[in-house]
Amino acid sequence: MDNVVLIAYNKARELNKDGEVHLFKDKSGAYYLIIVRTANCKEKSKLIDAIYDEVYKYTDEIELTILIMSKSTYKAFADQNLEEIEVQS
């Protein structure tokens, strides 16, 4: 796994406090960082900006999609054919 992806994951955990954060990888190698929480558009934008701001300190380009979703939406997303990556804290 890219170190930059791990940096993004850790930043998401920091910002989401004790909430759920998941990391997936698809067959083409793209990463999906999922933050499970309820937030309005403004809050979501701030979270995403903060994570990408941290990532872009280390790289100019990354195949990382950040999604913020409710618990029920996450369950549907997790049922897709993606590989969840277990990150050791």
N, C-alpha and C positions, 0 to 999 in steps of 0.2 A: 504494500500500500504506500502511496506517496506520503511523504512527511507533511506536505502541505494539506492534504486531506485530513490527516490527523490533527493538524493545527486548527482547521475549520471545525472539526468535531469537538475538540476541547473548548474552543471559543463558544460554540453553541451550548455546550453543557454549562459553561460559566454563566451565560446569559439566561439560560432557561432554569437556572438554579436546580431544584430537585426534580424537575420535570423530565419527561422522556425525550431522548435524542437517539435516533437510529441512523445507521449508515448502510446503504445498499450499493451494489455494483451490478450493472447490467452486462449482457453478453459482449457488448462492444467496448467495455472498459470504463464507461461513464459512471460517475458516482452520484448518488442521491442522498442528501443530508435531510433527514426528516425530523422536524421539531413538533412534538405533540403538545398542543396547548390551544386555548381559545384566545384570540387576539383580534383587534380591529385592524383595518388596513394600515393605519399609521404605525401601530406597534409592530406589525409584520415587516413593514418597510425598514424601520429602525433596526430590527434584529438582523435582517438580511444584509443591510448596508454594513453593520458592525462586523459581521462575519467575513464578508468579502473584503472590507478594509484591512482586516488582519491577514487574510490570504494574500492580498496583493502586495504585502510587505516582502513576500518571499518569492513570488512568481508573477509573470504578466499574463499567464494563460492557464486555465484549468478546466477540465470537464467535470464540473460540479454544479448540480442543480439543488437549490435549497427550497424546501417546501415546508410550510407551516400549516398544520391541519389538526382537526379535532380527533378525538380518540376513535370515533366511529369511522371517520374517513380514513384514518390510518389503518384500521383493520382491513378495509377493502383494498387499500394500496398494498399492504403486506401480503395479500393473497396473490399478487401478480408474480410472474416468474422472474423474480430478481433474487440475487444472492445477498442475504444480510451478512454484514461483516461484524464479527464480535470484536469490540475494542476493549482492551484491558486498561483499566484506569490506573 
